[in-house]
Amino acid sequence: DSSAFRFASELYPRVPDSNSLLKNALLVIMASFPSPENFSTMADQLSYSIPGEGISADFINALKDTARLTSTVISRLLPLLKNGNSCGRMMNLCVNLVDSSLLQTTKLLPYLQDCIRYSDGRLKEMLSDTDDYNYNDVLAIRFFESLKDPAANKQIRKYLNVKENYIRFQALKSLIHNRQTVGSSVYLSLASDKYYRVDLYNLLRENHKMSLFPASYKTAERLAESQIWNASDEDEPPSAIKFLSQKQIRVKGKSVSLCFFKVIYDQDDTTTSYLACSGPFNTGEIGEANQVAEFYFDDTFSPNKMKEQEAELVKRYQAN
């Protein structure tokens, strides 16, 4: 009820900034009572006092849940982009509002240098610790993409130096969307990664830039290998995938091909293999890489049983 909002708004300024946990809890309470008057009061509170460790993800999520109302006070919240501990989560909120057409990117440009400083700090952390990355880093890239600004594009390009391909792929995607050129080594590096190969192929195809996809990976065999890898268990990925053959079959009266692989798992000093395939691929031009990977888990892989297992996998494609 309204007494809970009043309690939170009156207590908030009396709590020291060093008690970030309590201050953020009070902000979440205030955000859970959405009204123009309440949000105006909440914005006033944040203009005077910010949790020492920055605003929390829970608070940002509460604001995103009431995006239209949040947009009415966003101009008063944008100065939080100047706060190093809050900048990343504020960029998250801004991307959400921009995507919903509730915030014009021109309002973000005055804070670009603040966001670049925050981003440079995160890049330094990611370069020193390859495992130190999260979804907020992806949203930071998308934030810079939305600005369509030369300095912002230059900042996106810095993310290509990060070792983790999850971040590099997002940076490449944003640069392509902003019609920026990228060196061929980036495309080759991502295409060589079985996890991102198909994503890169489809990204370039959707943006009419297939000439940039490395030719050595632009084959049914290589794309099928990527699809098999992506369809495998993320927690227990294969130790190896070995190409066996590419065979022509007929599906709905059309001649297409399937690529067969031996998928090898090494677990607890035990090696187990299964037959898998991906397809169907068109003859000639591959087209969109949206093929389906199938595994034969009813029995382990054996050369003596391969024909029987292949026939079972072919039936699955012909049945769909």
N, C-alpha and C positions, 0 to 999 in steps of 0.2 A: 504494500500500500504506500501512500504518499509519505507516511511517517518514516519508512525505511530510506527513501530518497533524502529526506530532510536530515535524518541522522547521519547518512554518509557524507552529504555535502557540508554539513556543519563540522564534522569530525576531521575531514580531509585536510584542511589547512593547519590543524593543530598537530597533525602527525609529522614528525621530522622526515625530511627527504631520505634520510638514511634507512628508514623503515620501508623499503620499496614493496615488500610483500603486502603489508597492510594498506599502503596507499593505492596499490593496484587493485586490491580487493575492493576498496571503496569506490574506485573508478568503475569497476565492473558492476557494482550495485547501482551506481548512478546511471550507467548505460542501459541497465535492464528496465528502466522506467522511461521509455522514449516518448518525449513530447517536446515541442519547440522550446518551451520555457525551461524544462529540465536540462536539455542539451545545451542551451545557452549558459545556464549556471555551471554546467560541467566544463564547458569551454573556458569560462572565466577562471575556474579553479586551476585548470592546467596552464593558463597564462601566467599565474603567479607562482606555481609550485609543481615541479616534475619529480616523480620517483627517481631517487639517485641512480638506480640501476636501469632506468628507462622504463617506458610503458610496456606492459606485458602483452603476450600473444592473445591471452584471453580477452583483454580489453579491446584489442584490435578486432578480434573476431566478433565481439559484441557490436562494435561499430559497423562492421561489414554486414551484419544481420539486419541492420536498419540503415542501409546505405543511402536511401533517399533523404532521410532525416539528417544523417551525418553530413550530407552534401551541403546542408543549409548553414553548417558551422565550420566547414572544412577550412575556409580562409583563416579562421582564428586558430585552427589546429596546425596549419602548415609550418609555423615557426618551430614546431617540434622537430622538423627536419634538420634544424641547426644543432640539435642535441645529439651528440655522438652515440649515446646509449639508446636513443629512441629512433634514430634515423632509419635503420633497416626496417623496422616494423611499420614506420610511417610510409615508407616506400611501398610496402606491401598493401597498405590501405589505399594509397593513391592509385596504384595499378588497378585495384578493384573498382574504384570510382571512375577512372578513365575508361575502363572496359565497359562500364555501364552507362557511359555518356553522361555522367553526373559531375565530371570535373574536366575543365579545359586545361590542356597541357601548358598553355601560356602562363597560367598561374604558378606552375612549378619551376619555370625557368629562373626566377630570382634565387632559387635555392639550389641550383645546379652545382655550384662549387662546393657547397656544404655536402651534397650527396657524393660528389667525387672524392672528397676527403674521407668520408666514411668508407666508400668503396675501395679506395687505395689501402686503407687499414685492413679490410677484409682480404684483399688480394695478397697483402704481405703475409697474413696468417695462412692462407691457402697454399702459398708458395713454400712456406716453411713446414707445413704439415699437410700432406696430400689428402688426409682423411677429414680435414677441417672444412667441410662445405655443407650447405643445407639449402632448403627450398627458398629461403629468404634471399640467397645469392642469385637464384634464378629470377626471382621477382625484381631484384635490383637491376639485372640485365634488361628485363622487360620495361622497367621504369625508364631507363636510359633510351631504349628503343622508341618509346612513346613520344619522346621529346623531338625526334627528327632534327637533331641539332648536331653540328659538326663536333663540338666538344664532347657531347654525349656519345656519338659514334666512336670517337677516339677512345673513350673510356671502355666501351663494349669490347673494342679490339684487344685491350689489355687482358681480358679474360681468356683469350686464346692461348696465353702463356701458361695457364694453369695445367697441371698434369692430368687432372680428372676429366675424362671425356664427357661426362654428364654436364659439366659446366661449359666445356668447349663447344659442345654441340648446340647448347642454348645460345651461346654468343654468336656462333656462325648463323644460326637461324635468324637472329635479330639483325645481323649485318646484311643478310640476304634480303630480308623484308625492307630494310632501309636502302637497298640498292647500292651496297658498298662492295668493293672488290676485296677478295681474300686470296692469299697465295695458295698455289696448288698443293703445297706440302700439308696444309690443314685438311684438305679434302682427302688426300692420300692416307693421312694418319687416321682419320675417322672411318674411311672405307675399310682399312685394314683391321679395324675393331669389329669382331663378329657381332657384338651387341648393337652397334650403331649403324652398321652397313645398310640395312634395309631402310632405316629411318632417314639416312642421308640420301639414299636413292629416291625415296618418295618425296622428300623435301625439295630436291632439285627438279624432279619431274613436275611437281605442283607449281613451281616457280619458273618453268620453261627454261631451265638451265642445265639440261642433261649433258651438255658438252663438258661440263665441269666435273662430272662423275668419272673417276679413274677407270680407264678402259679395261684394265686387268681384273677388275672386280665386277664388271658389267656383263656377267654371264649367269645363266640359270643356276649353274653349279655353285657359284659363290654366293648368290642371293639365297639359294636354298639352304646353304650352310648357316647363314645368318638367321634364317627363320627357324631352323632346328635349334640353334643356340637360344634364341629368345623364347621358344616354347618349352625349354627345359626348366626344371625347378631352380628358382633363383637361389635358394638356400644350399642346394647341392648341384652346382653346374657340372657338366661333363668335364672329364680331364682331357678328352680329345674327341674330335669328330673326323672320321675318315670317309672320303668319297668312294663310293663303290661303282655306281653306274647311273646313266641317264637313259630312260626307256620311254618309248612312244606308246601311248594308249589312246583309246577313243572314249571321250566323255560327251554324252548327248550328241553323238554323231560328229564330233569335232576331234581332230587329231591334236593331241597335246602331249607334253612330256612330264615325267616325274623324275626327281633326283633322289637316289637312294644312298644312305649313309650308314656306317657302323658307328654307333654312339657309345663311347667307353667311359665307365665310371670307376674311379679308384677310391674305395672307402674301406677304412679299417684293414689295410693290408690285403684287401680282396678286390680283384678286378672283375667287373661285370660289363657285358656288352649287350646292346639291343639294336635291332634294325629300326631305322626311321626313314621317312621320306618327306619331301616337300613338293608342292605343286597344286594344281597343274599349271605349267608354263606354256604360253603360246609358242607356236613355231615361228621363228624369225624374231620380230620385235617383241620384247618381253612385256611391254606395257606397264601397268601398275603392279608393284610388288606387293600383292595382298594374298599370296598363296597360303595354303594351310599346311601345317606340319602334322604328321601322324607318326605315332610310335607303336611298335609291336611289343607290348609288355607281357603278353601271354606266355612267352618263353624267351630265354636268352638267345643271343645271336649265335648261329652256327652255320658254317658254309654248307653243310649237308641239308639244312632246313631252309636255306635262304629262298629258294624258289617258292616253297609253300608259304613262307611269311610274306614275300613280295606279293603273291597273288591275293593274300588276305588284305593287305594295305591297298592294293589296286581296287578291290571291291568297294572299299570305303569311299573312295573318290567317285567311283561310278554310281554309287548309291545316292550321292548328294546332288 
